[in-house]
Amino acid sequence: MFSFELFAPAFLAVKNGFLLTVAITLASFALGQFLALPLALALTSASRYLRLPVATYTFLVRGSPLLVQLFIVYYGLGQIEAVRNSFLWPVLRSPVYCAILAIGLNSAAYSAELIAGAVRQIPRGQWEAGSALGLHRGALLLKIVMPQAYRSVLPAIGNELVLVMKGSTLASAVTVMEMTGAARVFVARTYAPFETFLIAGTIYLLMGAAFGRLFRTIESRTAIPGR
């Protein structure tokens, strides 16, 4: 039976996983954005030896479910002896770090395609003009191409942050007690799924609204004057 009395204990139960949800979301998003730029540059490279492996990676990641990728990272890496004997194993044996790695790699594939698409939209004349002025490729990318590319994809990157937040809910599938995991434990104890997930959904909604507001502010402050 629906009960208003369960809202307070449900909120307290879900609140216990809030900080972990925020940490997984921000860490995964940061990892994804860190990897996305070099991947995007490889996707737009004239060398097929750079372009084809990255295109294959983005195809595989974007074409398979995030939950499957999470299981592969969490359960699969432990089956490789070289990984178990490496210095990375103390990190990769943690379900939290595996969740961050899986979600971050997934976000990197999507963000790389976004940035690569924006780079391809830069008129070729701007590349030629920069080269004529004596700018080497690194300076050309840093001062001319990437500022324009990131301005155009900033709303999509903000949306990607919200998608990463939603993806963090899958971390509970590998025993991570973020908000969804904490909610599931509370439901198993009280048999009150409606009240519990209503609270969790509301918190996720507020988080998404806050992230959206943050990126709208960044977009307005970085916009070209007059546009």
Protein Blocks (a to p, Z undefined) as FASTA:
>chain_A
ZZfklmmmmmmmmmmmmmmmmmmmmmmmmmmmmmmmmmmmmmmpmblklmmmmmmmmmmm
mmpcfklmmmmmmmmmmmpmklmmmmklmmmmpmklmmmmmmmmmmmmmmmmmmmmmmmm
pcfklmmmmmmnopafklmmmmmmmmmmmmmmmmmmmmmmmmmmmmmmmmmmnopacfkl
mmmmmmmmnopaklmmmmmmmmmmmmmmmmmmmmmmmmmmmpcehZZ
